[in-house]
Amino acid sequence: MTTLRETAIGETVKIVKVHGEGAVRRRIMDMGITRGTEITVRKVAPLGDPIEVTVRGYELSIRKADAEMVEVS
């Protein structure tokens, strides 16, 4: 299993599954991170948190902890 957190800068991947439970999972999905969506990692902050991605045509910053819940291929 590869997660969004492990994805290299500039790489485009497809979301396979969003793990987690309850409000955390719902918040991630409300940001447009849903199964089958393509997502590109644009850059990572100097200390590794947050990660900036492009999803559905807009830029989004996501925490490492949340990015680890997103399984990609």
PyMOL Python script that loads the backbone (N, CA, C, O; Angstrom):
from pymol import cmd

cmd.read_pdbstr("""\
ATOM      1  N   MET A   1       0.842  -1.188   0.000  1.00  0.00           N
ATOM      2  CA  MET A   1       0.000   0.000   0.000  1.00  0.00           C
ATOM      3  C   MET A   1       0.886   1.251   0.000  1.00  0.00           C
ATOM      4  O   MET A   1       1.769   1.393   0.846  1.00  0.00           O
ATOM      5  N   THR A   2       0.647   2.134  -0.934  1.00  0.00           N
ATOM      6  CA  THR A   2       1.359   3.406  -1.003  1.00  0.00           C
ATOM      7  C   THR A   2       0.402   4.507  -0.572  1.00  0.00           C
ATOM      8  O   THR A   2      -0.774   4.493  -0.935  1.00  0.00           O
ATOM      9  N   THR A   3       0.908   5.460   0.204  1.00  0.00           N
ATOM     10  CA  THR A   3       0.058   6.546   0.671  1.00  0.00           C
ATOM     11  C   THR A   3       0.440   7.848  -0.022  1.00  0.00           C
ATOM     12  O   THR A   3       1.497   7.948  -0.645  1.00  0.00           O
ATOM     13  N   LEU A   4      -0.427   8.834   0.094  1.00  0.00           N
ATOM     14  CA  LEU A   4      -0.172  10.150  -0.479  1.00  0.00           C
ATOM     15  C   LEU A   4       1.072  10.771   0.149  1.00  0.00           C
ATOM     16  O   LEU A   4       1.798  11.508  -0.519  1.00  0.00           O
ATOM     17  N   ARG A   5       1.320  10.488   1.399  1.00  0.00           N
ATOM     18  CA  ARG A   5       2.493  11.030   2.101  1.00  0.00           C
ATOM     19  C   ARG A   5       3.796  10.549   1.460  1.00  0.00           C
ATOM     20  O   ARG A   5       4.787  11.281   1.467  1.00  0.00           O
ATOM     21  N   GLU A   6       3.814   9.339   0.908  1.00  0.00           N
ATOM     22  CA  GLU A   6       5.014   8.752   0.308  1.00  0.00           C
ATOM     23  C   GLU A   6       5.204   9.136  -1.154  1.00  0.00           C
ATOM     24  O   GLU A   6       6.222   8.785  -1.751  1.00  0.00           O
ATOM     25  N   THR A   7       4.261   9.839  -1.735  1.00  0.00           N
ATOM     26  CA  THR A   7       4.319  10.216  -3.143  1.00  0.00           C
ATOM     27  C   THR A   7       5.364  11.305  -3.355  1.00  0.00           C
ATOM     28  O   THR A   7       5.453  12.255  -2.577  1.00  0.00           O
ATOM     29  N   ALA A   8       6.157  11.155  -4.423  1.00  0.00           N
ATOM     30  CA  ALA A   8       7.225  12.114  -4.724  1.00  0.00           C
ATOM     31  C   ALA A   8       6.661  13.418  -5.294  1.00  0.00           C
ATOM     32  O   ALA A   8       5.574  13.440  -5.871  1.00  0.00           O
ATOM     33  N   ILE A   9       7.415  14.491  -5.121  1.00  0.00           N
ATOM     34  CA  ILE A   9       7.025  15.803  -5.644  1.00  0.00           C
ATOM     35  C   ILE A   9       6.948  15.730  -7.170  1.00  0.00           C
ATOM     36  O   ILE A   9       7.849  15.194  -7.814  1.00  0.00           O
ATOM     37  N   GLY A  10       5.878  16.265  -7.741  1.00  0.00           N
ATOM     38  CA  GLY A  10       5.682  16.262  -9.184  1.00  0.00           C
ATOM     39  C   GLY A  10       4.969  15.033  -9.712  1.00  0.00           C
ATOM     40  O   GLY A  10       4.612  14.991 -10.890  1.00  0.00           O
ATOM     41  N   GLU A  11       4.755  14.041  -8.881  1.00  0.00           N
ATOM     42  CA  GLU A  11       4.120  12.800  -9.305  1.00  0.00           C
ATOM     43  C   GLU A  11       2.596  12.923  -9.249  1.00  0.00           C
ATOM     44  O   GLU A  11       2.049  13.515  -8.319  1.00  0.00           O
ATOM     45  N   THR A  12       1.919  12.359 -10.248  1.00  0.00           N
ATOM     46  CA  THR A  12       0.459  12.324 -10.278  1.00  0.00           C
ATOM     47  C   THR A  12       0.012  10.897 -10.013  1.00  0.00           C
ATOM     48  O   THR A  12       0.478   9.959 -10.659  1.00  0.00           O
ATOM     49  N   VAL A  13      -0.892  10.742  -9.063  1.00  0.00           N
ATOM     50  CA  VAL A  13      -1.380   9.415  -8.678  1.00  0.00           C
ATOM     51  C   VAL A  13      -2.903   9.430  -8.634  1.00  0.00           C
ATOM     52  O   VAL A  13      -3.527  10.491  -8.653  1.00  0.00           O
ATOM     53  N   LYS A  14      -3.489   8.237  -8.574  1.00  0.00           N
ATOM     54  CA  LYS A  14      -4.941   8.098  -8.483  1.00  0.00           C
ATOM     55  C   LYS A  14      -5.284   7.563  -7.095  1.00  0.00           C
ATOM     56  O   LYS A  14      -4.628   6.651  -6.593  1.00  0.00           O
ATOM     57  N   ILE A  15      -6.310   8.134  -6.486  1.00  0.00           N
ATOM     58  CA  ILE A  15      -6.712   7.729  -5.142  1.00  0.00           C
ATOM     59  C   ILE A  15      -7.460   6.397  -5.218  1.00  0.00           C
ATOM     60  O   ILE A  15      -8.404   6.234  -5.990  1.00  0.00           O
ATOM     61  N   VAL A  16      -7.005   5.447  -4.389  1.00  0.00           N
ATOM     62  CA  VAL A  16      -7.614   4.128  -4.332  1.00  0.00           C
ATOM     63  C   VAL A  16      -8.639   4.059  -3.201  1.00  0.00           C
ATOM     64  O   VAL A  16      -9.746   3.555  -3.388  1.00  0.00           O
ATOM     65  N   LYS A  17      -8.260   4.571  -2.019  1.00  0.00           N
ATOM     66  CA  LYS A  17      -9.138   4.479  -0.859  1.00  0.00           C
ATOM     67  C   LYS A  17      -8.750   5.530   0.170  1.00  0.00           C
ATOM     68  O   LYS A  17      -7.578   5.876   0.310  1.00  0.00           O
ATOM     69  N   VAL A  18      -9.752   6.033   0.889  1.00  0.00           N
ATOM     70  CA  VAL A  18      -9.504   6.953   1.997  1.00  0.00           C
ATOM     71  C   VAL A  18      -9.778   6.172   3.282  1.00  0.00           C
ATOM     72  O   VAL A  18     -10.906   5.753   3.541  1.00  0.00           O
ATOM     73  N   HIS A  19      -8.721   5.984   4.086  1.00  0.00           N
ATOM     74  CA  HIS A  19      -8.856   5.274   5.359  1.00  0.00           C
ATOM     75  C   HIS A  19      -9.272   6.257   6.441  1.00  0.00           C
ATOM     76  O   HIS A  19      -9.445   7.444   6.163  1.00  0.00           O
ATOM     77  N   GLY A  20      -9.431   5.787   7.653  1.00  0.00           N
ATOM     78  CA  GLY A  20      -9.823   6.656   8.756  1.00  0.00           C
ATOM     79  C   GLY A  20     -11.294   6.477   9.067  1.00  0.00           C
ATOM     80  O   GLY A  20     -12.014   5.748   8.384  1.00  0.00           O
ATOM     81  N   GLU A  21     -11.724   7.165  10.124  1.00  0.00           N
ATOM     82  CA  GLU A  21     -13.104   7.014  10.564  1.00  0.00           C
ATOM     83  C   GLU A  21     -13.738   8.357  10.902  1.00  0.00           C
ATOM     84  O   GLU A  21     -13.051   9.326  11.224  1.00  0.00           O
ATOM     85  N   GLY A  22     -15.033   8.388  10.823  1.00  0.00           N
ATOM     86  CA  GLY A  22     -15.823   9.513  11.304  1.00  0.00           C
ATOM     87  C   GLY A  22     -15.503  10.857  10.684  1.00  0.00           C
ATOM     88  O   GLY A  22     -15.401  10.994   9.465  1.00  0.00           O
ATOM     89  N   ALA A  23     -15.344  11.856  11.559  1.00  0.00           N
ATOM     90  CA  ALA A  23     -15.187  13.248  11.138  1.00  0.00           C
ATOM     91  C   ALA A  23     -13.914  13.481  10.343  1.00  0.00           C
ATOM     92  O   ALA A  23     -13.901  14.301   9.425  1.00  0.00           O
ATOM     93  N   VAL A  24     -12.842  12.772  10.683  1.00  0.00           N
ATOM     94  CA  VAL A  24     -11.567  12.955   9.966  1.00  0.00           C
ATOM     95  C   VAL A  24     -11.718  12.502   8.519  1.00  0.00           C
ATOM     96  O   VAL A  24     -11.313  13.216   7.601  1.00  0.00           O
ATOM     97  N   ARG A  25     -12.289  11.338   8.312  1.00  0.00           N
ATOM     98  CA  ARG A  25     -12.495  10.821   6.953  1.00  0.00           C
ATOM     99  C   ARG A  25     -13.436  11.732   6.162  1.00  0.00           C
ATOM    100  O   ARG A  25     -13.191  12.013   4.989  1.00  0.00           O
ATOM    101  N   ARG A  26     -14.488  12.182   6.790  1.00  0.00           N
ATOM    102  CA  ARG A  26     -15.462  13.061   6.132  1.00  0.00           C
ATOM    103  C   ARG A  26     -14.798  14.371   5.711  1.00  0.00           C
ATOM    104  O   ARG A  26     -15.060  14.872   4.617  1.00  0.00           O
ATOM    105  N   ARG A  27     -13.932  14.937   6.578  1.00  0.00           N
ATOM    106  CA  ARG A  27     -13.250  16.193   6.257  1.00  0.00           C
ATOM    107  C   ARG A  27     -12.338  16.024   5.049  1.00  0.00           C
ATOM    108  O   ARG A  27     -12.295  16.892   4.177  1.00  0.00           O
ATOM    109  N   ILE A  28     -11.611  14.915   4.992  1.00  0.00           N
ATOM    110  CA  ILE A  28     -10.730  14.649   3.850  1.00  0.00           C
ATOM    111  C   ILE A  28     -11.556  14.532   2.573  1.00  0.00           C
ATOM    112  O   ILE A  28     -11.193  15.100   1.543  1.00  0.00           O
ATOM    113  N   MET A  29     -12.653  13.808   2.636  1.00  0.00           N
ATOM    114  CA  MET A  29     -13.493  13.620   1.452  1.00  0.00           C
ATOM    115  C   MET A  29     -14.176  14.923   1.040  1.00  0.00           C
ATOM    116  O   MET A  29     -14.390  15.152  -0.151  1.00  0.00           O
ATOM    117  N   ASP A  30     -14.519  15.771   1.994  1.00  0.00           N
ATOM    118  CA  ASP A  30     -15.139  17.067   1.685  1.00  0.00           C
ATOM    119  C   ASP A  30     -14.180  17.989   0.934  1.00  0.00           C
ATOM    120  O   ASP A  30     -14.626  18.902   0.238  1.00  0.00           O
ATOM    121  N   MET A  31     -12.875  17.768   1.063  1.00  0.00           N
ATOM    122  CA  MET A  31     -11.877  18.565   0.346  1.00  0.00           C
ATOM    123  C   MET A  31     -11.730  18.110  -1.106  1.00  0.00           C
ATOM    124  O   MET A  31     -10.945  18.693  -1.853  1.00  0.00           O
ATOM    125  N   GLY A  32     -12.467  17.085  -1.517  1.00  0.00           N
ATOM    126  CA  GLY A  32     -12.411  16.611  -2.891  1.00  0.00           C
ATOM    127  C   GLY A  32     -11.515  15.408  -3.074  1.00  0.00           C
ATOM    128  O   GLY A  32     -11.320  14.945  -4.198  1.00  0.00           O
ATOM    129  N   ILE A  33     -10.970  14.896  -1.991  1.00  0.00           N
ATOM    130  CA  ILE A  33     -10.088  13.733  -2.061  1.00  0.00           C
ATOM    131  C   ILE A  33     -10.958  12.486  -1.922  1.00  0.00           C
ATOM    132  O   ILE A  33     -11.210  11.999  -0.820  1.00  0.00           O
ATOM    133  N   THR A  34     -11.414  11.979  -3.080  1.00  0.00           N
ATOM    134  CA  THR A  34     -12.291  10.813  -3.100  1.00  0.00           C
ATOM    135  C   THR A  34     -11.723   9.761  -4.047  1.00  0.00           C
ATOM    136  O   THR A  34     -10.850  10.053  -4.864  1.00  0.00           O
ATOM    137  N   ARG A  35     -12.227   8.538  -3.928  1.00  0.00           N
ATOM    138  CA  ARG A  35     -11.734   7.419  -4.732  1.00  0.00           C
ATOM    139  C   ARG A  35     -11.861   7.710  -6.228  1.00  0.00           C
ATOM    140  O   ARG A  35     -12.888   8.197  -6.703  1.00  0.00           O
ATOM    141  N   GLY A  36     -10.777   7.394  -6.960  1.00  0.00           N
ATOM    142  CA  GLY A  36     -10.759   7.573  -8.407  1.00  0.00           C
ATOM    143  C   GLY A  36     -10.259   8.920  -8.877  1.00  0.00           C
ATOM    144  O   GLY A  36     -10.033   9.102 -10.074  1.00  0.00           O
ATOM    145  N   THR A  37     -10.079   9.870  -7.977  1.00  0.00           N
ATOM    146  CA  THR A  37      -9.622  11.211  -8.327  1.00  0.00           C
ATOM    147  C   THR A  37      -8.110  11.230  -8.509  1.00  0.00           C
ATOM    148  O   THR A  37      -7.381  10.605  -7.739  1.00  0.00           O
ATOM    149  N   GLU A  38      -7.638  11.950  -9.529  1.00  0.00           N
ATOM    150  CA  GLU A  38      -6.200  12.117  -9.718  1.00  0.00           C
ATOM    151  C   GLU A  38      -5.718  13.283  -8.877  1.00  0.00           C
ATOM    152  O   GLU A  38      -6.401  14.298  -8.747  1.00  0.00           O
ATOM    153  N   ILE A  39      -4.527  13.124  -8.304  1.00  0.00           N
ATOM    154  CA  ILE A  39      -3.967  14.127  -7.405  1.00  0.00           C
ATOM    155  C   ILE A  39      -2.474  14.253  -7.693  1.00  0.00           C
ATOM    156  O   ILE A  39      -1.783  13.247  -7.856  1.00  0.00           O
ATOM    157  N   THR A  40      -1.978  15.489  -7.757  1.00  0.00           N
ATOM    158  CA  THR A  40      -0.569  15.767  -8.040  1.00  0.00           C
ATOM    159  C   THR A  40       0.063  16.436  -6.830  1.00  0.00           C
ATOM    160  O   THR A  40      -0.488  17.394  -6.287  1.00  0.00           O
ATOM    161  N   VAL A  41       1.224  15.930  -6.402  1.00  0.00           N
ATOM    162  CA  VAL A  41       1.950  16.550  -5.297  1.00  0.00           C
ATOM    163  C   VAL A  41       2.777  17.682  -5.884  1.00  0.00           C
ATOM    164  O   VAL A  41       3.646  17.448  -6.723  1.00  0.00           O
ATOM    165  N   ARG A  42       2.509  18.917  -5.443  1.00  0.00           N
ATOM    166  CA  ARG A  42       3.209  20.088  -5.976  1.00  0.00           C
ATOM    167  C   ARG A  42       4.466  20.409  -5.192  1.00  0.00           C
ATOM    168  O   ARG A  42       5.529  20.609  -5.781  1.00  0.00           O
ATOM    169  N   LYS A  43       4.362  20.461  -3.877  1.00  0.00           N
ATOM    170  CA  LYS A  43       5.538  20.734  -3.052  1.00  0.00           C
ATOM    171  C   LYS A  43       5.288  20.305  -1.615  1.00  0.00           C
ATOM    172  O   LYS A  43       4.154  20.077  -1.194  1.00  0.00           O
ATOM    173  N   VAL A  44       6.394  20.204  -0.875  1.00  0.00           N
ATOM    174  CA  VAL A  44       6.340  19.816   0.529  1.00  0.00           C
ATOM    175  C   VAL A  44       7.058  20.892   1.328  1.00  0.00           C
ATOM    176  O   VAL A  44       8.124  21.353   0.920  1.00  0.00           O
ATOM    177  N   ALA A  45       6.496  21.296   2.451  1.00  0.00           N
ATOM    178  CA  ALA A  45       7.110  22.318   3.297  1.00  0.00           C
ATOM    179  C   ALA A  45       8.480  21.839   3.792  1.00  0.00           C
ATOM    180  O   ALA A  45       8.716  20.633   3.872  1.00  0.00           O
ATOM    181  N   PRO A  46       9.382  22.766   4.125  1.00  0.00           N
ATOM    182  CA  PRO A  46      10.735  22.400   4.549  1.00  0.00           C
ATOM    183  C   PRO A  46      10.801  21.365   5.675  1.00  0.00           C
ATOM    184  O   PRO A  46      11.691  20.514   5.674  1.00  0.00           O
ATOM    185  N   LEU A  47       9.896  21.423   6.613  1.00  0.00           N
ATOM    186  CA  LEU A  47       9.899  20.447   7.700  1.00  0.00           C
ATOM    187  C   LEU A  47       8.989  19.256   7.399  1.00  0.00           C
ATOM    188  O   LEU A  47       8.768  18.408   8.263  1.00  0.00           O
ATOM    189  N   GLY A  48       8.466  19.194   6.177  1.00  0.00           N
ATOM    190  CA  GLY A  48       7.671  18.052   5.747  1.00  0.00           C
ATOM    191  C   GLY A  48       6.179  18.164   6.006  1.00  0.00           C
ATOM    192  O   GLY A  48       5.418  17.277   5.621  1.00  0.00           O
ATOM    193  N   ASP A  49       5.752  19.235   6.650  1.00  0.00           N
ATOM    194  CA  ASP A  49       4.339  19.356   6.959  1.00  0.00           C
ATOM    195  C   ASP A  49       3.904  20.807   6.775  1.00  0.00           C
ATOM    196  O   ASP A  49       4.494  21.654   7.444  1.00  0.00           O
ATOM    197  N   PRO A  50       2.967  21.173   5.967  1.00  0.00           N
ATOM    198  CA  PRO A  50       2.038  20.347   5.205  1.00  0.00           C
ATOM    199  C   PRO A  50       2.562  20.000   3.807  1.00  0.00           C
ATOM    200  O   PRO A  50       3.661  20.392   3.415  1.00  0.00           O
ATOM    201  N   ILE A  51       1.744  19.261   3.080  1.00  0.00           N
ATOM    202  CA  ILE A  51       2.027  18.869   1.702  1.00  0.00           C
ATOM    203  C   ILE A  51       1.036  19.627   0.821  1.00  0.00           C
ATOM    204  O   ILE A  51      -0.163  19.637   1.102  1.00  0.00           O
ATOM    205  N   GLU A  52       1.533  20.265  -0.247  1.00  0.00           N
ATOM    206  CA  GLU A  52       0.638  20.984  -1.159  1.00  0.00           C
ATOM    207  C   GLU A  52       0.364  20.105  -2.366  1.00  0.00           C
ATOM    208  O   GLU A  52       1.290  19.616  -3.014  1.00  0.00           O
ATOM    209  N   VAL A  53      -0.915  19.909  -2.664  1.00  0.00           N
ATOM    210  CA  VAL A  53      -1.328  19.059  -3.774  1.00  0.00           C
ATOM    211  C   VAL A  53      -2.303  19.813  -4.675  1.00  0.00           C
ATOM    212  O   VAL A  53      -2.905  20.807  -4.270  1.00  0.00           O
ATOM    213  N   THR A  54      -2.446  19.320  -5.900  1.00  0.00           N
ATOM    214  CA  THR A  54      -3.473  19.820  -6.811  1.00  0.00           C
ATOM    215  C   THR A  54      -4.496  18.702  -6.983  1.00  0.00           C
ATOM    216  O   THR A  54      -4.162  17.588  -7.387  1.00  0.00           O
ATOM    217  N   VAL A  55      -5.739  19.023  -6.670  1.00  0.00           N
ATOM    218  CA  VAL A  55      -6.824  18.050  -6.788  1.00  0.00           C
ATOM    219  C   VAL A  55      -8.034  18.764  -7.380  1.00  0.00           C
ATOM    220  O   VAL A  55      -8.426  19.829  -6.902  1.00  0.00           O
ATOM    221  N   ARG A  56      -8.619  18.186  -8.408  1.00  0.00           N
ATOM    222  CA  ARG A  56      -9.806  18.741  -9.076  1.00  0.00           C
ATOM    223  C   ARG A  56      -9.614  20.189  -9.522  1.00  0.00           C
ATOM    224  O   ARG A  56     -10.564  20.972  -9.519  1.00  0.00           O
ATOM    225  N   GLY A  57      -8.378  20.548  -9.909  1.00  0.00           N
ATOM    226  CA  GLY A  57      -8.104  21.868 -10.452  1.00  0.00           C
ATOM    227  C   GLY A  57      -7.780  22.952  -9.444  1.00  0.00           C
ATOM    228  O   GLY A  57      -7.646  24.113  -9.831  1.00  0.00           O
ATOM    229  N   TYR A  58      -7.648  22.626  -8.177  1.00  0.00           N
ATOM    230  CA  TYR A  58      -7.274  23.649  -7.207  1.00  0.00           C
ATOM    231  C   TYR A  58      -6.159  23.146  -6.285  1.00  0.00           C
ATOM    232  O   TYR A  58      -5.956  21.943  -6.123  1.00  0.00           O
ATOM    233  N   GLU A  59      -5.442  24.108  -5.685  1.00  0.00           N
ATOM    234  CA  GLU A  59      -4.357  23.767  -4.774  1.00  0.00           C
ATOM    235  C   GLU A  59      -4.914  23.562  -3.372  1.00  0.00           C
ATOM    236  O   GLU A  59      -5.812  24.277  -2.928  1.00  0.00           O
ATOM    237  N   LEU A  60      -4.362  22.575  -2.695  1.00  0.00           N
ATOM    238  CA  LEU A  60      -4.821  22.217  -1.365  1.00  0.00           C
ATOM    239  C   LEU A  60      -3.619  21.851  -0.514  1.00  0.00           C
ATOM    240  O   LEU A  60      -2.738  21.123  -0.970  1.00  0.00           O
ATOM    241  N   SER A  61      -3.571  22.341   0.707  1.00  0.00           N
ATOM    242  CA  SER A  61      -2.526  21.946   1.647  1.00  0.00           C
ATOM    243  C   SER A  61      -3.142  20.946   2.616  1.00  0.00           C
ATOM    244  O   SER A  61      -4.216  21.175   3.173  1.00  0.00           O
ATOM    245  N   ILE A  62      -2.436  19.828   2.806  1.00  0.00           N
ATOM    246  CA  ILE A  62      -2.943  18.757   3.652  1.00  0.00           C
ATOM    247  C   ILE A  62      -1.846  18.328   4.625  1.00  0.00           C
ATOM    248  O   ILE A  62      -0.673  18.257   4.258  1.00  0.00           O
ATOM    249  N   ARG A  63      -2.231  18.047   5.848  1.00  0.00           N
ATOM    250  CA  ARG A  63      -1.260  17.620   6.854  1.00  0.00           C
ATOM    251  C   ARG A  63      -0.739  16.222   6.546  1.00  0.00           C
ATOM    252  O   ARG A  63      -1.412  15.421   5.896  1.00  0.00           O
ATOM    253  N   LYS A  64       0.485  15.939   7.029  1.00  0.00           N
ATOM    254  CA  LYS A  64       1.073  14.610   6.819  1.00  0.00           C
ATOM    255  C   LYS A  64       0.199  13.520   7.395  1.00  0.00           C
ATOM    256  O   LYS A  64       0.038  12.466   6.780  1.00  0.00           O
ATOM    257  N   ALA A  65      -0.366  13.753   8.560  1.00  0.00           N
ATOM    258  CA  ALA A  65      -1.209  12.748   9.207  1.00  0.00           C
ATOM    259  C   ALA A  65      -2.427  12.413   8.349  1.00  0.00           C
ATOM    260  O   ALA A  65      -2.832  11.254   8.263  1.00  0.00           O
ATOM    261  N   ASP A  66      -3.010  13.432   7.715  1.00  0.00           N
ATOM    262  CA  ASP A  66      -4.157  13.201   6.832  1.00  0.00           C
ATOM    263  C   ASP A  66      -3.714  12.544   5.531  1.00  0.00           C
ATOM    264  O   ASP A  66      -4.416  11.677   5.010  1.00  0.00           O
ATOM    265  N   ALA A  67      -2.559  12.941   4.998  1.00  0.00           N
ATOM    266  CA  ALA A  67      -2.056  12.364   3.753  1.00  0.00           C
ATOM    267  C   ALA A  67      -1.744  10.885   3.910  1.00  0.00           C
ATOM    268  O   ALA A  67      -1.810  10.128   2.941  1.00  0.00           O
ATOM    269  N   GLU A  68      -1.406  10.475   5.114  1.00  0.00           N
ATOM    270  CA  GLU A  68      -1.101   9.071   5.358  1.00  0.00           C
ATOM    271  C   GLU A  68      -2.343   8.193   5.308  1.00  0.00           C
ATOM    272  O   GLU A  68      -2.230   6.979   5.144  1.00  0.00           O
ATOM    273  N   MET A  69      -3.528   8.786   5.448  1.00  0.00           N
ATOM    274  CA  MET A  69      -4.777   8.034   5.393  1.00  0.00           C
ATOM    275  C   MET A  69      -5.271   7.808   3.976  1.00  0.00           C
ATOM    276  O   MET A  69      -6.239   7.078   3.766  1.00  0.00           O
ATOM    277  N   VAL A  70      -4.606   8.438   2.985  1.00  0.00           N
ATOM    278  CA  VAL A  70      -5.063   8.352   1.599  1.00  0.00           C
ATOM    279  C   VAL A  70      -4.178   7.356   0.849  1.00  0.00           C
ATOM    280  O   VAL A  70      -2.991   7.598   0.630  1.00  0.00           O
ATOM    281  N   GLU A  71      -4.786   6.225   0.459  1.00  0.00           N
ATOM    282  CA  GLU A  71      -4.073   5.182  -0.292  1.00  0.00           C
ATOM    283  C   GLU A  71      -4.145   5.516  -1.769  1.00  0.00           C
ATOM    284  O   GLU A  71      -5.218   5.817  -2.293  1.00  0.00           O
ATOM    285  N   VAL A  72      -2.985   5.463  -2.451  1.00  0.00           N
ATOM    286  CA  VAL A  72      -2.905   5.826  -3.870  1.00  0.00           C
ATOM    287  C   VAL A  72      -2.239   4.731  -4.679  1.00  0.00           C
ATOM    288  O   VAL A  72      -1.613   3.828  -4.124  1.00  0.00           O
ATOM    289  N   SER A  73      -2.377   4.817  -5.999  1.00  0.00           N
ATOM    290  CA  SER A  73      -1.693   3.877  -6.891  1.00  0.00           C
ATOM    291  C   SER A  73      -1.032   4.629  -8.017  1.00  0.00           C
ATOM    292  O   SER A  73      -0.402   4.018  -8.880  1.00  0.00           O
TER     293      SER A  73
END
""", "prot")
cmd.dss("prot")
cmd.show_as("cartoon", "prot")
cmd.util.cbc("prot")
cmd.orient("prot")
